[in-house]
Amino acid sequence: MARRRNGSVLSEDAEEARAQILEATETAFQRYGVVKTTMDDVAKEAGVSRPTIYRYFRDRDTLIAAVIEVRSRRLFDQARAYLRKRKTFAEQVVDGLIFLVDRGRKDPIIRLIVSPEHIDMATALLGSSGLAKRLTHEMWAPLMDEARERGEVREGVSDDEIAEWITLVELILVGRMDFDQGDDADHRRLLTKFMLPGIVTDTSAADARLN
């Protein structure tokens, strides 16, 4: 990073400075691995002191969570564009879960975080903090609104409940080491038969794709 006129490598704008630190964190993760990367490593990569990193991120978990948020949101617009080609919400849910888990695993940073040796850390970080559910709600909210307008969502099921259900299933899929291809027929069948009935009014479109 080029040093700025005020002598700091970080921007004077707080959001831009955070983005610079996150970029440095991603580089450190790729160089040292998630577990071995320390706040000192991030500070060195960013060209600042460790106390400077703590001005923007209170601890290492907060920093990792912020990286996950940034990388996840990069998929959202792409995922929604892909899913709006599907005719029903049932198809969107099944295809969306498979798409997001597959693409997430192909992301170089997310892959490091959800790799087998880090899965316990990732599950604890994403689950206990509520980050996974919050990101899931953010990703699916526009699609849920559209599905409700079409009358495709079951009565009495809230957006929050749908997001929680999708989150739980997504974390299960992330932890399945046999989920190693973009469109696994067995996972598609399980999602269609056991997940969808709790969300949508009609699963026939998704059922037809199993045959």
Phi and psi in degrees as a GROMACS rama.xvg file:
@    title "Ramachandran Plot"
@    xaxis  label "Phi"
@    yaxis  label "Psi"
@TYPE xy
-75.7044  139.485  ALA-2
-75.3139  136.232  ARG-3
-85.4795  170.444  ARG-4
-60.6388  -30.1801  ARG-5
-81.0822  4.68956  ASN-6
92.4824  -6.49285  GLY-7
-104.137  146.727  SER-8
-80.6796  -14.1311  VAL-9
-92.1479  148.691  LEU-10
-65.6427  153.622  SER-11
-75.9666  -18.6398  GLU-12
-79.4657  125.617  ASP-13
-60.8561  -43.0726  ALA-14
-66.9176  -40.1245  GLU-15
-66.9344  -37.6734  GLU-16
-63.9333  -41.7267  ALA-17
-60.0066  -42.7491  ARG-18
-63.1146  -38.2709  ALA-19
-64.5459  -41.155  GLN-20
-65.8361  -40.7555  ILE-21
-64.5994  -38.1949  LEU-22
-63.3016  -41.7073  GLU-23
-64.715  -37.2156  ALA-24
-63.593  -44.9216  THR-25
-59.3172  -41.8725  GLU-26
-63.0668  -42.7644  THR-27
-64.8762  -40.0931  ALA-28
-59.4658  -44.2  PHE-29
-68.1469  -30.4917  GLN-30
-81.0239  -44.9058  ARG-31
-109.832  -14.5988  TYR-32
91.0381  156.266  GLY-33
-65.2896  -47.4329  VAL-34
-64.5301  -40.1504  VAL-35
-84.0215  -14.9041  LYS-36
-70.4564  127.485  THR-37
-108.285  169.155  THR-38
-64.2848  -30.6675  MET-39
-63.3671  -40.7431  ASP-40
-62.0057  -43.679  ASP-41
-63.8477  -44.3363  VAL-42
-60.6162  -43.4982  ALA-43
-63.3743  -42.4506  LYS-44
-64.3233  -36.1807  GLU-45
-82.1035  -12.4226  ALA-46
76.4577  29.222  GLY-47
-133.759  178.425  VAL-48
-83.8778  159.628  SER-49
-60.5502  -41.9899  ARG-50
-57.5889  -29.9776  PRO-51
-65.3966  -39.6226  THR-52
-61.514  -40.6646  ILE-53
-69.208  -17.4816  TYR-54
-66.7823  -27.4139  ARG-55
-106.133  -27.0431  TYR-56
-136.719  121.066  PHE-57
-69.2453  -25.3042  ARG-58
-160.349  178.361  ASP-59
-65.4201  -40.4753  ARG-60
-61.3407  -39.7935  ASP-61
-62.8324  -38.4836  THR-62
-66.8322  -45.1391  LEU-63
-62.68  -43.4734  ILE-64
-60.1687  -39.3946  ALA-65
-65.6639  -38.3222  ALA-66
-62.5557  -44.2657  VAL-67
-60.8047  -42.3793  ILE-68
-59.3932  -48.2983  GLU-69
-61.6551  -47.6165  VAL-70
-67.4947  -36.9376  ARG-71
-66.0902  -44.4953  SER-72
-64.5628  -24.8197  ARG-73
-64.5002  -23.7511  ARG-74
-85.9312  -21.9563  LEU-75
-60.739  -52.2071  PHE-76
-61.2418  -42.099  ASP-77
-62.9148  -43.0926  GLN-78
-65.3771  -44.6292  ALA-79
-64.0533  -40.8449  ARG-80
-61.1249  -40.4927  ALA-81
-65.2261  -42.0637  TYR-82
-77.7519  -25.0335  LEU-83
-71.2559  -7.03136  ARG-84
-79.8293  -11.3897  LYS-85
-86.354  144.124  ARG-86
-78.8806  -28.8767  LYS-87
-127.896  159.641  THR-88
-65.6579  -33.9254  PHE-89
-58.6508  -45.1444  ALA-90
-66.4956  -38.2223  GLU-91
-62.3049  -42.4744  GLN-92
-63.3759  -49.3625  VAL-93
-64.4487  -51.7282  VAL-94
-65.1511  -34.7287  ASP-95
-65.9109  -43.56  GLY-96
-63.0803  -45.3254  LEU-97
-63.5352  -42.4757  ILE-98
-62.407  -49.7614  PHE-99
-67.3751  -41.2961  LEU-100
-67.0169  -43.5924  VAL-101
-63.6805  -48.6657  ASP-102
-68.3798  -35.5308  ARG-103
-61.6682  -40.0878  GLY-104
-70.4877  -23.8972  ARG-105
-84.0029  -15.4908  LYS-106
-69.8389  128.127  ASP-107
-60.4874  -32.09  PRO-108
-84.9297  -47.3122  ILE-109
-59.5801  -37.6729  ILE-110
-60.7082  -39.0935  ARG-111
-62.2358  -41.8823  LEU-112
-72.0555  -37.0572  ILE-113
-99.7239  12.6599  VAL-114
-65.242  159.154  SER-115
-50.6177  -40.8725  PRO-116
-72.9639  -13.6742  GLU-117
-114.04  1.99504  HIS-118
-62.1723  -35.9481  ILE-119
-63.819  -42.6146  ASP-120
-63.9304  -44.2061  MET-121
-64.2704  -43.9875  ALA-122
-63.0879  -42.873  THR-123
-64.9726  -44.0961  ALA-124
-65.5167  -46.3799  LEU-125
-75.1471  -39.4897  LEU-126
-78.5761  -54.4757  GLY-127
-67.784  -29.2837  SER-128
-81.9847  -14.4556  SER-129
81.1989  2.70588  GLY-130
-63.2412  -44.2316  LEU-131
-60.3725  -45.4634  ALA-132
-65.6104  -39.4569  LYS-133
-64.6538  -43.6448  ARG-134
-67.1703  -38.1874  LEU-135
-61.8173  -45.2108  THR-136
-61.715  -41.4716  HIS-137
-61.9344  -42.3324  GLU-138
-66.5128  -44.4602  MET-139
-94.3211  -13.294  TRP-140
-52.6909  -49.3039  ALA-141
-61.2433  -38.6023  PRO-142
-70.7352  -36.2767  LEU-143
-66.1431  -40.2837  MET-144
-60.1855  -45.8222  ASP-145
-64.1255  -39.8467  GLU-146
-66.1783  -38.6887  ALA-147
-64.0771  -39.5788  ARG-148
-62.5577  -30.8138  GLU-149
-87.1483  -3.32551  ARG-150
75.1136  27.9104  GLY-151
-96.8512  -6.62993  GLU-152
-98.6033  137.914  VAL-153
-59.2305  144.314  ARG-154
-66.4308  141.659  GLU-155
81.933  3.93139  GLY-156
-106.9  120.815  VAL-157
-85.5319  161.108  SER-158
-59.5572  -37.5052  ASP-159
-63.9765  -40.1389  ASP-160
-67.3672  -39.9975  GLU-161
-63.2995  -45.14  ILE-162
-61.2945  -39.6715  ALA-163
-66.5227  -40.1883  GLU-164
-66.6218  -45.438  TRP-165
-61.7426  -40.3439  ILE-166
-60.745  -46.7055  THR-167
-60.0836  -45.5753  LEU-168
-66.6588  -39.1155  VAL-169
-62.8742  -42.0292  GLU-170
-65.2946  -34.136  LEU-171
-64.5911  -45.7571  ILE-172
-63.8806  -39.7275  LEU-173
-60.2013  -36.4857  VAL-174
-80.4473  -9.86013  GLY-175
-83.2774  107.183  ARG-176
-71.0516  -13.557  MET-177
-87.0822  -2.26837  ASP-178
-82.9946  83.5761  PHE-179
-119.53  14.097  ASP-180
-144.942  158.822  GLN-181
-67.2797  -22.6216  GLY-182
-144.966  79.0419  ASP-183
-82.2122  122.301  ASP-184
-62.8147  -38.674  ALA-185
-66.2721  -42.8151  ASP-186
-66.6261  -38.0074  HIS-187
-60.8161  -42.3912  ARG-188
-64.275  -45.05  ARG-189
-64.2092  -42.62  LEU-190
-62.4127  -42.3445  LEU-191
-68.3081  -43.9578  THR-192
-81.4723  -31.5076  LYS-193
-115.002  -22.8324  PHE-194
-93.6213  -47.8136  MET-195
-58.9989  -40.0574  LEU-196
-57.2695  -23.2533  PRO-197
-81.8446  -6.37944  GLY-198
-119.36  -46.5862  ILE-199
-108.511  161.565  VAL-200
-83.2728  -24.8897  THR-201
-143.322  120.122  ASP-202
-103.324  7.17763  THR-203
-59.9266  -39.9316  SER-204
-62.9056  -43.4652  ALA-205
-69.5484  -38.0628  ALA-206
-60.5479  -39.7612  ASP-207
-63.1405  -28.6628  ALA-208
-77.3463  -9.4369  ARG-209
-80.6659  -17.9644  LEU-210
